[in-house]
């Protein structure tokens, strides 16, 4: 049995799978269709390996929740599970988009929901794994019911002094003004934009949404993997070396028509710079490492806000 620390986290070196099976809805003995189980965490934390092991124990199928593993032709750069692993249990939503196609959290949600429902219809457990926080948020909770930005209104707001915007927000919605970093023009403009577009207080809309998300979160099950920072950085460095040695340079060279979203994959622009002769290979690796470490830190910050996820330190 896995040993636990006083704060409930599994100790480093103990296997997570027995605990996760017991914690998963229905465990192994329940023949009813269980809800999805989520395995989240920063890049290079070991999500894919754990999802594969858990899928084998729970008769599950893995569904991708990584924004860049959706793309065909970007498998090495995005560190998608290799074909040998995908042959062990069914994997879904890997390499389903061409590099020229755009994607966002809404598109991902519309792709993933029918896949999850189809897996459940066959009595199997969907195991959602990935580190794209916003994509996961749309899938688990849906988009926030706030209006899209209005270019004409935003242009008008941008033309006004920040002090005027702050004063108007404080008049229209003093609660939201209290919550907002008033020195940040973008935050102030967005709060004011919501008020003006809806005719309602942004704080009321946000509070209603927060209440709804708490209700949804109560029915969700999942974990976020956490590793010691030095160990995670070593794993990131090892992944970068494997990427560059394993064909990522050739992979990027073969892609000619790519969407702006696809270009955001860490390693893509750095390798493009290498191919253009702007940097050498050592610098390319260093830049990829630095960008990946920064991304992992942002992921950790995002997942800390998702209180429904149970933290597992390994």
C-alpha positions as CSV (number, residue, x, y, z in Angstrom):
1,X,0.0,0.0,0.0
2,X,1.3,3.5,-0.8
3,X,2.5,5.4,2.2
4,X,1.3,8.9,2.7
5,X,2.8,12.0,4.4
6,X,0.9,13.9,7.1
7,X,-0.5,16.2,4.4
8,X,-2.0,13.4,2.4
9,X,0.4,13.4,-0.5
10,X,2.1,10.2,-1.6
11,X,5.7,10.1,-0.7
12,X,8.2,10.3,-3.5
13,X,9.0,6.9,-4.9
14,X,5.7,5.3,-3.9
15,X,3.4,4.2,-6.7
16,X,0.3,6.3,-7.4
17,X,-1.7,3.8,-9.2
18,X,-3.1,1.7,-6.3
19,X,-4.3,4.8,-4.5
20,X,-5.7,6.3,-7.7
21,X,-7.7,3.2,-8.5
22,X,-9.2,3.2,-5.0
23,X,-10.0,7.0,-5.3
24,X,-11.4,6.8,-8.8
25,X,-15.2,6.8,-9.1
26,X,-16.4,3.2,-8.8
27,X,-12.8,1.8,-8.4
28,X,-12.3,-1.5,-10.3
29,X,-15.3,-3.3,-9.0
30,X,-18.1,-0.9,-10.1
31,X,-19.5,-2.0,-13.5
32,X,-21.5,1.2,-14.0
33,X,-20.1,3.8,-16.4
34,X,-17.7,6.0,-14.3
35,X,-17.1,9.7,-15.0
36,X,-13.8,10.8,-16.6
37,X,-10.7,10.8,-14.5
38,X,-8.2,13.7,-15.0
39,X,-4.4,13.4,-14.8
40,X,-2.9,16.9,-15.0
41,X,0.4,18.5,-14.3
42,X,3.3,20.5,-15.7
43,X,5.2,19.4,-18.8
44,X,7.6,16.5,-18.3
45,X,6.1,15.6,-14.9
46,X,5.1,12.1,-16.1
47,X,1.4,12.4,-16.9
48,X,1.5,10.2,-20.0
49,X,3.2,7.3,-18.3
50,X,0.8,7.4,-15.3
51,X,-2.2,7.7,-17.6
52,X,-1.0,4.6,-19.5
53,X,-0.6,2.6,-16.3
54,X,-3.9,3.7,-14.9
55,X,-5.7,3.0,-18.2
56,X,-4.4,-0.6,-18.1
57,X,-5.7,-1.1,-14.6
58,X,-9.0,0.5,-15.0
59,X,-9.9,-0.7,-18.5
60,X,-9.6,2.9,-19.6
61,X,-8.9,4.9,-22.7
62,X,-6.7,7.9,-22.8
63,X,-7.9,11.3,-24.2
64,X,-5.4,14.0,-25.0
65,X,-5.6,17.4,-23.3
66,X,-2.4,18.9,-24.6
67,X,-2.9,21.8,-27.1
68,X,0.0,20.9,-29.3
69,X,-0.3,17.1,-29.2
70,X,-3.5,17.6,-31.2
71,X,-1.3,18.4,-34.3
72,X,-0.2,15.8,-36.8
73,X,3.5,16.3,-37.7
74,X,4.4,17.8,-34.4
75,X,4.7,14.6,-32.4
76,X,8.3,15.0,-31.4
77,X,8.3,18.7,-30.6
78,X,5.1,18.2,-28.5
79,X,6.4,15.0,-26.8
80,X,3.3,13.1,-27.8
81,X,3.1,9.4,-26.7
82,X,5.0,7.2,-29.1
83,X,3.1,4.8,-31.3
84,X,4.3,1.8,-29.2
85,X,2.5,3.2,-26.2
86,X,-0.6,4.1,-28.1
87,X,-0.8,0.5,-29.3
88,X,-1.1,-0.7,-25.7
89,X,-4.4,1.1,-24.9
90,X,-6.6,3.3,-27.1
91,X,-5.5,6.9,-27.3
92,X,-7.7,9.7,-28.7
93,X,-7.2,13.2,-30.0
94,X,-3.5,12.8,-30.8
95,X,-2.5,14.1,-34.2
96,X,-6.0,14.9,-35.3
97,X,-5.4,18.4,-36.7
98,X,-3.2,19.5,-39.6
99,X,-0.5,22.0,-38.7
100,X,-2.3,24.7,-40.7
101,X,-5.5,24.4,-38.7
102,X,-6.2,26.7,-35.8
103,X,-7.3,25.5,-32.4
104,X,-8.5,27.0,-29.2
105,X,-10.1,25.9,-26.0
106,X,-13.6,26.0,-27.5
107,X,-12.6,23.9,-30.5
108,X,-10.9,21.4,-28.2
109,X,-14.0,21.1,-26.0
110,X,-16.2,20.4,-29.1
111,X,-13.7,17.7,-30.2
112,X,-13.3,16.1,-26.8
113,X,-16.8,15.8,-25.5
114,X,-18.2,13.4,-28.1
115,X,-15.0,11.3,-27.8
116,X,-15.5,11.0,-24.0
117,X,-19.2,10.2,-24.4
118,X,-18.4,7.5,-26.9
119,X,-15.9,5.9,-24.6
120,X,-18.4,5.9,-21.7
121,X,-21.1,4.4,-24.0
122,X,-18.9,1.3,-24.2
123,X,-18.5,1.1,-20.4
124,X,-14.9,2.2,-20.3
125,X,-13.2,4.9,-18.3
126,X,-12.1,8.1,-20.1
127,X,-8.7,9.1,-18.7
128,X,-8.0,12.7,-19.7
129,X,-4.4,13.7,-19.5
130,X,-2.6,16.9,-20.4
131,X,-1.2,20.2,-19.2
132,X,-3.2,22.8,-21.2
133,X,-5.1,24.4,-18.3
134,X,-7.6,26.5,-20.3
135,X,-8.4,23.5,-22.6
136,X,-9.1,21.4,-19.5
137,X,-11.2,24.2,-17.9
138,X,-13.4,24.5,-20.9
139,X,-13.9,20.7,-20.9
140,X,-14.7,20.4,-17.2
141,X,-16.6,23.6,-16.6
142,X,-17.4,25.1,-20.0
143,X,-16.6,28.7,-21.0
144,X,-17.4,31.5,-18.6
145,X,-20.7,33.2,-19.6
146,X,-19.0,36.5,-20.3
147,X,-19.3,38.5,-23.5
148,X,-16.6,38.4,-26.1
149,X,-14.5,41.5,-26.6
150,X,-15.9,44.2,-28.7
151,X,-13.2,45.8,-30.9
152,X,-15.0,49.2,-31.3
153,X,-15.8,49.5,-27.6
154,X,-12.3,48.5,-26.7
155,X,-10.8,51.1,-29.1
156,X,-12.8,53.7,-27.4
157,X,-11.7,52.6,-23.9
158,X,-8.1,52.5,-25.0
159,X,-8.3,56.1,-26.1
160,X,-9.3,57.3,-22.7
161,X,-6.9,57.9,-19.7
162,X,-6.7,55.0,-17.2
163,X,-7.9,57.3,-14.4
164,X,-11.2,57.9,-16.3
165,X,-11.7,54.1,-16.8
166,X,-11.1,53.5,-13.1
167,X,-13.5,56.2,-12.0
168,X,-16.2,54.8,-14.3
169,X,-15.7,51.2,-13.1
170,X,-15.8,52.3,-9.5
171,X,-19.1,54.0,-10.2
172,X,-20.7,51.1,-12.2
173,X,-19.3,48.2,-10.2
174,X,-17.5,49.2,-7.0
175,X,-17.2,45.5,-6.0
176,X,-15.4,44.6,-9.2
177,X,-13.2,47.7,-8.9
178,X,-12.2,46.6,-5.4
179,X,-11.1,43.2,-6.8
180,X,-9.3,44.5,-9.9
181,X,-5.7,45.6,-10.1
182,X,-6.5,49.2,-11.0
183,X,-3.0,49.9,-12.3
184,X,-3.5,47.3,-15.0
185,X,-5.3,48.9,-17.9
186,X,-6.2,45.6,-19.6
187,X,-7.9,44.3,-16.4
188,X,-9.8,47.6,-15.9
189,X,-10.8,47.8,-19.5
190,X,-12.1,44.2,-19.5
191,X,-14.1,44.7,-16.4
192,X,-15.7,47.9,-17.7
193,X,-16.3,46.2,-21.1
194,X,-18.3,43.5,-19.4
195,X,-20.4,46.0,-17.6
196,X,-21.1,48.1,-20.7
197,X,-21.8,45.2,-23.0
198,X,-24.2,43.4,-20.6
199,X,-25.7,46.2,-18.7
200,X,-25.0,44.2,-15.6
201,X,-22.3,44.3,-12.9
202,X,-19.2,42.2,-13.8
203,X,-18.9,41.2,-10.2
204,X,-22.4,39.7,-10.2
205,X,-21.7,37.7,-13.4
206,X,-18.4,36.4,-12.0
207,X,-19.9,35.5,-8.7
208,X,-22.7,33.5,-10.4
209,X,-20.1,31.7,-12.5
210,X,-17.9,31.0,-9.4
211,X,-20.9,29.4,-7.7
212,X,-21.6,27.2,-10.8
213,X,-18.0,26.1,-11.0
214,X,-18.0,25.1,-7.4
215,X,-21.0,22.9,-8.0
216,X,-19.4,21.3,-11.1
217,X,-16.1,20.8,-9.3
218,X,-17.8,18.8,-6.6
219,X,-18.5,16.0,-9.2
220,X,-15.0,16.0,-10.7
221,X,-12.2,13.6,-9.9
222,X,-8.5,14.1,-10.8
223,X,-5.0,14.7,-9.8
224,X,-2.2,17.1,-10.5
225,X,1.3,15.7,-10.4
226,X,3.9,17.7,-8.6
227,X,7.6,16.9,-8.6
228,X,10.5,18.7,-6.8
229,X,11.6,21.7,-8.9
230,X,15.2,20.5,-9.4
231,X,14.0,17.0,-10.6
232,X,11.4,18.6,-12.9
233,X,14.1,20.7,-14.5
234,X,16.3,17.7,-15.0
235,X,13.4,15.9,-16.7
236,X,12.8,19.0,-18.9
237,X,16.5,19.0,-19.9
238,X,16.4,15.3,-20.7
239,X,13.3,15.8,-22.8
240,X,14.9,18.7,-24.7
241,X,18.0,16.5,-25.5
242,X,15.8,13.7,-26.6
243,X,13.7,16.0,-28.8
244,X,16.7,17.5,-30.6
245,X,18.4,14.1,-31.0
246,X,15.2,12.3,-31.9
247,X,14.2,14.1,-35.1
248,X,12.6,17.4,-33.9
249,X,14.8,19.5,-36.2
250,X,13.7,17.4,-39.2
251,X,10.1,17.5,-38.1
252,X,10.1,21.3,-38.0
253,X,11.9,21.6,-41.3
254,X,9.2,19.5,-42.9
255,X,6.4,21.8,-41.8
256,X,5.8,24.6,-44.2
257,X,2.2,25.7,-43.7
258,X,1.5,26.2,-39.9
259,X,-1.1,28.1,-38.0
260,X,-0.2,30.8,-35.5
261,X,-1.4,28.4,-32.7
262,X,0.8,25.6,-33.9
263,X,3.8,28.0,-34.0
264,X,3.4,28.5,-30.3
265,X,4.6,25.0,-29.5
266,X,7.8,25.3,-27.4
267,X,10.7,24.4,-29.6
268,X,9.1,25.3,-32.9
269,X,10.4,28.8,-33.2
270,X,13.7,28.0,-31.6
271,X,14.3,25.2,-34.1
272,X,13.2,27.5,-36.9
273,X,15.9,30.0,-35.7
274,X,18.4,27.1,-35.7
275,X,17.4,26.1,-39.3
276,X,17.8,29.7,-40.4
277,X,21.3,29.9,-39.0
278,X,20.4,32.5,-36.4
279,X,21.5,30.4,-33.5
280,X,23.6,27.3,-32.9
281,X,22.3,24.0,-31.6
282,X,23.6,24.6,-28.0
283,X,21.8,27.9,-27.9
284,X,18.7,26.3,-29.3
285,X,18.6,23.7,-26.5
286,X,19.2,26.3,-23.9
287,X,16.3,28.5,-25.2
288,X,14.0,25.5,-25.3
289,X,14.9,24.5,-21.8
290,X,14.3,28.0,-20.5
291,X,11.0,28.4,-22.3
292,X,9.9,25.0,-21.0
293,X,10.8,25.8,-17.4
294,X,8.8,29.0,-17.6
295,X,5.8,27.2,-19.1
296,X,6.0,24.6,-16.4
297,X,5.9,27.3,-13.7
298,X,2.8,28.8,-15.3
299,X,1.2,25.4,-15.4
300,X,1.9,24.9,-11.8
301,X,0.3,28.2,-10.9
302,X,-2.8,27.4,-13.0
303,X,-3.4,24.0,-11.5
304,X,-3.0,25.4,-7.9
305,X,-6.1,27.4,-8.6
306,X,-8.0,24.2,-9.6
307,X,-9.0,23.2,-6.0
308,X,-10.9,20.1,-7.2
309,X,-7.6,18.5,-8.3
310,X,-5.8,16.4,-5.6
311,X,-2.1,17.1,-5.5
312,X,0.2,14.1,-5.7
313,X,3.9,14.7,-5.0
314,X,6.2,12.1,-6.6
